[in-house]
Amino acid sequence: MQSHESHAWLWWIPLLPLIGSAIAGALHLATLRARKSDPQASAPASLAPWIACGAMLGAFVLSLQGFLALRGLEPAARHLASTAHQWISMGGIDVDLGLVLDPLSSVMTLVITGVGFLIHVYASGYMKGDPGYGKFFAYLNLFVFAMLMLVLSSSLLGVFIGWEGVGLCSFLLIGFWYEKGWPAEAAQKAFVMNRVGDACFLIGSFLLMRLFGTLDMKTIADTVGSAKSFTDEQALHMSLAALFLFGGCCGKSAQFPLFTWLPDAMAGPTPVSALIHAATMVTSGIYLVVRLNPLFAASGWVLPVIATVGALTALIGGSTALVQRDIKKVLAYSTVSQLGYMFLALGSGAWAAALFHVVTHAFFKALLFLGAGSVIHGMHEEQDMHKMGGLRKHMPQTYLTFLAGAAALSGLPLLSGFFSKDEILAHAFANGGLYYGLWAVGVVTAALTAYYTWRMVALTFFGEERFDHHHVHPHESPLVMTLPLMVLAVLSILGGVLGLPPVLHVPHLLAEWLAPVTDAGNRILAESHGEHHLSHTLEWILLGVGSAIALGFAHTGFHAHKEGTAQDEFFARKRPSLAAYLGDAWTIDSGYARIIVLPLRMLSFLIAVVIDQFAIDGLVNGAGRTARDIAQWSRRTVDGSLASYALWMGAGALAISALWMWS
C-alpha cells in the first residue's frame, strides 16, 4: 500500500467541483445584486459555465492521472490513499476522514467526471438565458462533488455523507424550476423516498459496526474475505447488514419498491436528468455492493433476493416505458429497467458485469437524455412524441447521434449495450436453478427494451410532422450542445471493447482491472456454490439469442410506429385497462398514494383540524371566552348607581331569608 502522505492530491478531485460550485454561487449572488438596478443584467452569471466546466475538466484530468498511476503498479498494490485527519475516536471506534483510489473508484471517478464534463458543456448551451444560470451550475458542481466524495471515501460514514449530499443536490436540481409547481412536488417525492432508503443504509452500517467494530470498507471486506468461517450469529448479522444496505440501494438506485421517484425526476432540466440517470446518483447503489462484494457474497440468501428484485424492477420499468408518450419519461423508465439489470448482475455474483453495464449505460443513457433535450430545445419545450414526427430532416446531427444511443440501449449486436447486457444474462443463466427464471425475465425485458427504444425513434424522427407549423419551428441545436452528443455517440458505439465475451478469446479489460477488488467475493462464491462456466457452444447460442431478440423487436417496434401514432391509439382502444395499468407503472405509484399518502393526509386533517383546531383550540379559546363573558357581566353590575346597589342588596337579603326559611 502506498503511503497516505504522498497522495494528498486525491483531495483535489472532489475539491475542484466544490470550489467551482462556490464561485458559481457567488456569481449568481452578484447577478442578483446587479438585477436590482438592471432587471436584465446577467454578466456575472455568464461566467458560471466556464468556471463549472473548468472545474470538471480539472477533476477529470486528475482522475485520469490517478488511473494511470494505478496502472503503473502491480495489481495487488493498486491502492492510493490519503487521510486528512482522524474524524471520530471514541469507545474504541476510529473513523478517519480519508480518500481511497483503487481500480473500482478510479472507474467511477472517470465516468463521473468525464461524462459529467460533457453534460456540463451541453448545459452551458441548454440553460443559456435562464434566470438561475449561475445557480444551476453551482448546484451541478455541488452534485458532482458529493458523488465524488461518495465513491472516494474510505469509510461507510464518508460514503453516507456523499450519499446524503447527492440526495440534497437531487432535491435542489429536480425542483430547480419550482415556480411551475410539479417540479417542486417531484423534488419532495425524491427526497422523502430516498430517506426511506437512507434509514436502511444506517441500520446496515450500525450492524456492521457492531459486528466488525469499524466502518472502514476495506477492513470489512478484507476481514470477510480472509475469514474461514463465521458463527451462526455472525452470519445472521452479516446477512441482515447486507439486506439493509441493499434497502438503501433500493432507494438511491431506484429499485422496487422505491423506484417511483426516479421517473418523476425528469421534472428538472434535461442536463439534470442526464446527470442523475447516467453518471451519478443512481449508480451509487451498484458501487456500494461491488465495493462490499465479499460481504454480499458471504451473506447467502441475500444475493437471490437482490437478483429477484433487480429482475422484477427491470420488467416493471421496461413494460411501463412501452406506453409513455413523454420522450423523457420513456428514458426515465428505461433507466429504472437498466438499473434492474445491474442488480440482476450483482445478485448473480457478476460484479464486473454490473459495473460494465454502469459504464456503458452512462454513455448511451447520457447521450439519449441529452439528445432528448436537444429535441425538446428544437421543438420549443414540447416533450410529447405524439406531437413530433419527421424531425430527422430538421435535426440531422441530433438524429444520427440519437440513433447510436438507441442502438446501444436496445442491445444491437457489437455495440456497447449488447456486450454488457448479454454478459449479465449469461451470468444469470450460468447460475442455474432460480436464475433460469430470472434469465427468462431478463430476456423478456431485453425484447421490451428493443421495442420501446425504436418506437421512440420512430415517433420522434420518422413519419408525418404532427406539430403545429404555425407555432413550432424545429431547428438543430448549437454546436455546444451537439458536440457532447457526438463524443457520447462514439463512446456508446465503441464502449463494448471494455468487456468482450470470453468466447472471442480476448481479455475482458474491465474484469481484469477490477480483479483486486472482486477476487475475494468471487472466491467466496466459488467455495460456497462452486464455479459456473458456460461452454463456448452455449455462449454462442446465448449471444445469438440476444442478437435475434434485439434485432427482431427493434424492427417490430420501429415499423409499427414509423407512420405515426396509429399503433398506440389502437392499443389504447383494444386494451384500455392494460394500457392504463402499464402507464401507471403497474399502479405501484398510485397504490402508494392510496394506501400511504391518503391515510396520512386524513390523519393529518384529523390532528390539525378536528383535534387541534376544534378540540384543543376550542377548549382553550372557550375557557378564555367564558372568563371574558363573566368579567363583562361582573363589570356591568358595578356601575356606581345607588339604586342598583340597593336592588342587589335587597335581592341578596331575600335570598338569605329564603335560604334560612328553607333550612
N, C-alpha and C positions, 0 to 999 in steps of 0.2 A: 504493500500500500504506500502511496506517495505521502509525503509529509503534508500536514494541513497548511502550514505557513506559506508554502510555495505556490499555492493556488488561490490566493485571495482575489485574483482577477475573476473568479467564478461569480462573485457578487455583482459584478458589473452587468452580467447577463440580465438579471431581473431589475437591477437598479436603473439601467438606461431607460426602459419604458416608464418607470416610476418618475424619473426626472422629467421625461417628456410629458407625462401627464400633468405634473405640477406646472410646467411652463405653459402648456396649452390652457390649463385652467386659469393661470394669471392673465394670459392674452384675452380669454373670454371676459374676465372681470374688467380689463382695460377697455374692451369693446363696449361693455355695458355702460361704463362711465362716459365714454365718448358719445354714446347714443343719447345721453341726456341733453346735449347741445345740438346734435345732429342725428335724428332718428334713423338715417340711412347709413351711418358710419359702420364700417366693417374692416377697416385697415388692420388693426391689431390681430383680429381673429384669422385673417387671411394667411398669417404666418404659421398657424397651428398645424396644418398638414405637413409642412416642411419639417417642423420640429418632431412631430409624431413619427413620420416616415423615417427621418434620420435616426431616431432612437431605435426603431425596429430594425433598420439596416445594420446599425452597430451591434445590436443584440444577436442578429443572425451571423454576422462575421465572427463574433466571439463564440457562438455555438459551433460554428464550423471549425474554429481554432481548437475548441475542446474535442470535437470529433477526431480531428487529425492528430491531436496529442494522444488520444486513446489508441488510435490505430498504430502509433509507434511503440506501444507497449505489448508485452506478452498478454495473451487472453486473461490469464489469472490475475494479472496486475492492473487491469483496466478499471481503475477506481481512483478518481481525483476528488479530494475532499478539502473543505475549508470550514473551520469552526470559528465563528466570531467571538463568542463567549459562552460561558455556562449560563443557560437560561434559567433553569429551575434546579434547585438542590435542596431536598428536604426528605426526611424519613427514609433515607436510602434510595430515593428516586432522583436520578440525574437526567436532565434533558438539556442537550446542547442546542444552541442556535447555529445550525450548520447546513451547508450545502454539499451535495454529492453529485458528481458527474460520472456516470458509468455507461455501458452500452445502451441500457434502456432509457435513461434520462437524456442521453445525447440524441437519440432518435426523436424523442418527444420535443426537445428544445428546437431541433432543426425544423420540425413540422410547424410548431407554434410560431416561431419567429419567421420562417421562410414563407409559409402560406399567409401568416398574419401580415407580413410586409406587403404582399401583393394585395391583400384586402384593404390595407390602409391606403395604398396608392389608388386603388379603384374608388375608395370612399372620398378621396380628395376631389374627384370629379362628380360623383353621385350626390354628395351633400352640399355642393357649392351653391351658395345663395341661401342656405338655411340660417335662420336667426341664431341657432345654437351651434354654429360651425365649430368654434373653438371648444365649447363644452363637449361636443361629440367626440372630438379627438382626445380630450382629456380622459373621458370615460373609456375610450377604446384602448388607449395605452395602459390605463389602470387595470383593465381586464387582463391584458397580456401579462402585466407584472404579477397579478395574483395567480395566473395559471403557471407561470414560470416558477414561482415560489412553491406551488403545489408539487410540480414534478422534480424539483431540485432539492427539496427539503429532505433531511436525513431521518427525521422522526415523524411519527404519526401526528404529533401535536403541530409540527410545522406544516404538514400536509393539510391538517384541519384548518389552519389559518388561511392557507391558499384556497381551500375548499369553500370556506365562508366568503372569502374575497371574491371569487368568481360568482358566487350566489348574489352578493351585493351588486356587483357590476352588471350582472344579467338583469337585475331589477331596474337599475338605472337606464340601461340601454333598451330593454324591451319597452319600457314606458317612456322612452325619450320624447315621443310625440303625445304626451299625456293630455294635451288640450283636446284631442279627438275623443277622449273618454275610454274607448275599449282598449287602447294600448296600456292605459293605467291599470285596468282590470286584469289584463293578461300578465302584466308585471307582478301584480299582487298574487295572482294564482301561482306563478312560477316560484315566487318567494316562499309562499306558505307550503306548497307541496315539497319543496326542497328541504324545508325544516323538518318534515317527517323523516326524510332520508337521513338528515344530519343527526337526528336523535339516535337512529340506529347505528350510525358511524361512531358516535360517542360511546354507546353501550359496548360495541365491539372493542373499542380501544381500551375501555376500563377492564374488560375481561382479559385482554392481552397483558395489561399492566399487572393485574393480579396474578396471571399465570407465569409471566417471564420477568416481572419486576423492571421492565423498561419499555419505552415506546420507540426505541431506535429500530428501524425496519431491517437493517442489515443484521443486527444482533438477533432479532426474532427469526428471520429467515435462516440464518446460519445455525441457530440453536435447533430449530425444527429439522433442518436438513441433515444435521450431524447426529441427531438422536437415534438410538437403536430402537427404542420402544417407549411407549407412554402408558401411564396407568389409565384405567377406565375413566377416572375423574378428569385427568388431564385431557384425554381425548375428547370427552364431552365438552369441556371448556373451550378447546380449540375449535370444535365444530360449531359451537354456539357463537364464538367470536367471529369465525368466518361467515356464518349466516347473517349476523348483524352487520358486518362490514358490507356484505353483498346487499343488504337492505339499504345501506347508504348509497351504494352504487345504483340501485334501482331508482332512487330519487334524482341523483345527479346525471345519470346516463339514461334516464327515461325508459325504464323497463316496467313491464306490467307488475303491479297495477298503478305505478306512479308516473306513467308516461304522458298523461293528458295535458301537462303544462307545455310540453315541447311544441306541439302543433300551433298553440296559441302564441308562442314566442315569435312567430313571423310578424306579429304586430309592430315590432321595431323596424327601423330602416334595414334595407336588404343587406348592407355590409355586416350589420349585427347578426342577422340570420346566418350568413356565411361563416362568421367567426364562431358563433355558438355551435352550429350544427357540424362544422367541418374540422376546425383546428383547435378548439379549446375545450369548453366546459363539459360537453357530453362525452368526451373521451377520457375524462379523469377516472371514471369507474373502471374502465378497462385497464388503465395504467395501474391502479391500485391492486387489482387482482394479479396482474403479471408481476408487480413488484413483490407481492407476498405469496408467490406461487407455491413455495414449499408448504406454507400454512394451509392453503386451499387443497393442495394435493394430499395432505395428511388428514384432511377433515372428512374423508369417507363419503358419506351420503350427501354432502353439500354440493359436490360437483354435478351430480344428476339433477339436483334442484335448479342450479344455475342454468344448465343446458335446457331444461324444460321451460323455464321462464323465458329464456332467450328465444327458443323456437316459437313459443306462443306469441311473444311480442313481435317477432318478425312476421308472423302470419297476420296478426291484427293490423299492424302498420301497412303491410303490403296490400291487404284486401281493402282497407279504408282508402288508400290512395287511388284505387280504381275509379272511384266515382266523384272525386273532387274536381271542382271547376276552377278554383283559385290556383294559379300556377305555383305560388309559393307554398300553398297547403299540400299540394301533391308532393313537393320536395320535402316538406316537413314530415309527413307521414312516411315518406321513403327513408328519411333519417332514422325514425323510430324502428323501421323494419331492419335497416342495415346494422343498427346497434344491437338488435336481437341476434343477428348473425354473429356478431363479435362475441356475445355472451354464450352463444351455442358453441363457439370455438373454445372459449375458456372452460366451459363445462365439460368439453371433450378432452381437456388437458392439452389443447393445442395453443400454447401460449404465444409462440412466434406467429402462428397463422392469424390469431386475433389481432396482434399488433400490425401485421402485414395489411390486414383489412383496414385498420385505423389509418395507416399511411395512404393507401390507395384511395380510400373514401375521402380523406382530406383533400386530395387532388380533385377528384371528379365532382364531389358534392360542393366544394367551394366554387368550382367552375360553373356548375349548374345554377347555384343560387345567384352568383354574380351575373350569369347570363340572363337569368330571370329578371334581375334588377335592370339590366340593360334593356330588356323588352319593356318592362314597366316604365322605364325612363322615356323610351321612344314612343310609348303609347299614352303618354300623359297620365301616368298613375293608374292605368287600367290593369287589373290583375285577373279578370275573368277570361279564361281561354275561349269560352263560347262567344266572346266579343272580339276575338282576334282573327287569325287566319291569314294565309298568304303573306306572312311577314318576311319570308326569306329574301324576297327581292328588295325589300326596304332596309333590311339589316343583314347584309351578307356576312360580315365578319362575326357578328353575334350568332348568326345561324350556323356557320361552319364550326365554330368553337363549341357551341351548344351540342351539335351532333357528336363531337368527340366525347363530351361528358356523358351524353345519353348512351352512347355505345359502351362506354366503360361501366356505367351503372347497371345496364341491362346484362352485362357479362358476355358480350360478343367475343368470339374467340380471339386470343392473342392480345387483348387489351388488359389493362391493369386489373379491372374488376373481375374479369374472367378468372385470372390466376388466383387472386386472393379468395374469391367466393368458392371456387371449386376445391381449394385446399381445405377450407373449413368443412365442406360437405364430405370430402374424402376422409378426414379425421373422424367425423361423426360416424360414417359408415364402418370404418375400421374397428370402432369400439364394440360394435355388435349389440345384441340384447335390446334394451330400451332405446338405444341410439339409432337402431334401424328406423324406428318410428319417427324420431326427431330428424333423421336424414330425409325421410319422406316429406315431412313438413317443410324442411329447407328447400327441397326440390320444387314443391308446390309454390313456395314463396318466390323462388327464382323465376318461375313461369309468370307469376303475377307481376314481378318487377319488370320483366321484359315487356309485358303487355302495357302496363300503365306508363312506362317511360316513353314508348313510341306513340302511345295515344297522345301524350303531352306534346311530343314533337309535331305530330300531325295536326292537332288542333291549333297549335301556335303558329306554325310556319307554312302550312300547306292549306289547300282548299280555297274557297272563296273568301274574300275580305268581308268580315262580318262587323266591322266597326263603322262608326258614323264618320263618313268622309268630310262632313262639314265642320266637325269639331276636333277630330283626331287626325293628325298628320304624322304617321310613323317615320322615324328617322334613325340613322345609325348613331351610336354613342361616340363621344370623343375618344381620341387615342389613349388618354389617361385611364379610360375605363376598358377599352378593348385590348390594350397591351397585356394587362394581367390575365385576361381570358386566353390569350394566345400562349402564354407561358404555362398556364394550368392545363391547357389542352395538350401540349407536348408531354407534360408530366402524366396526364391521365392515359395517354397512349403508351408511353414507354415505362411507366412505373412498375409494370409486372416483372421486369427483369430482376427486381429485388428478391423475388421468391418463385423462381421457376420450379415446376414439379420434378420430383426425383426421377420420373420415368424418362426425362430428357437427358439424364446423366450429366447435369451441370450443377454447380454449387447453389444451394439456397442461401443467398448472401445475407439476408436478414436473420435467418435462423442461426447461421454460424456466428454472426455478430452478437446476437443475444445469448449465445450459449453460456457465458459466465453467469448470467442472471437466471436462466431457466434450467440449467443442468440439474440442480437439486430437486426441483419439482418433478422433472422427467424421471429422475432416478426413483423417487418415492412412488410414483405411479407405476413404474415398471416392476418394482418389488412387490407392490400390493395387488396389481391387476395384470401383470405380465405386459410384454411389449406387443403392440399391434401394428402389423405391417401388411400392406396390400401388395399382391403380386402385380407385376408390370402389366399383365393382361387386364386385370381388374381395374388398374389405374387408367389404362387407355379407354376401357369401356365407360368408366365414370366421366372422363373428360369428354368422350363422345356424347354421352347422355346430356351433360351440361351444355355442350355446344348446340346440340339439336334443340334443346328446350329454349335456349336463349334466342337462337335464330328463328325458330318456329313461332314463338309467341311475340317476338318483336315484329315479325312480318304480319301476324294476325292483328296486333294492336294498331300498327300503322295503317294498314289497308282498310280496317274497319272505321277509321276516323279521318282519313285523308281528304274526304269530300265534305266534311263538316260535322255537325252535331247530331245527325240523324240517329246514329247508333246509341248515343247517350239518351236521347229522347225516347227511343224505342224501349230501351232497358227500363227507364223510369216508368213507362206506361205498362210494360209487361210484368215487371216485378217491383211494384211500388214499395211494398213492405221491405223487401231485401235491399233496395236502393236506399231507403231511409235508414235501415239498420247499419249498412256499411258506411253511409255518410256520417252517421253519428258515432263512428268508431266502436261498433258493437254495443252501443248505448252505455258504455262504461262511464263516460263523462256525465251524461245526463243522469246516470244512476247515482253518481256522487252527489249531484245537485238534489236529487230526490231523497236519497237515504241519509245524507250527512248534512248538506248545506241547508235544506229546507227545515229539518227539525231544529238545527242550531238557530236559524232565524226565528222560528216560532218560540224557542226557549228564550232567545234574546228579547223578543217582543213581550213575553210573559214577565221577564225580570224587569225590563226597562219601563213598561207601561203599567201592567197590572200591579206588580209588587212595588216597584219604586215610586211611580207617579201616583197611583191610586191608594195603595196601602200605606207605604211609609210616608210619602209626602202628604197624603191625605190626613194621616194621623197627626203628624207634626203641625201641618198648617191648620188642621181642625182645632187642635189644642190652642194654637195661637189666636184663632178667630174667636173661640169660646172665651178666652181670657179678655180679649178686646171688647167683646159684647158685654160681658159682666162689668168691666170697667166703665164702659159708656153708660150703662144703666145706672150704675152706682153714682156716676158723676151727675146724672140728671136729678137724683134725689137730694143732692146737696147744692141747692140753688140760692141760699141766703134768704128765703121767704119765711116770715114768722107763721103765716097761715099754713104753709106746707109742713113746717116742723111740728106745729100743734096737731095737724092731721095725723102725722106719723106717730106722735106721742099718744094720741087717743087710740089709734089702731093698735099700738103696742100694748096699752093698758087693757084694751078689750081682749086682746089675745091672751094676756096673762090671766085675766079674770076667767075667761072661758076654760083655760087650762086648769086653773085652780078648782073651778066648779066641777069639771070632768073628773079630776083625780079624787 
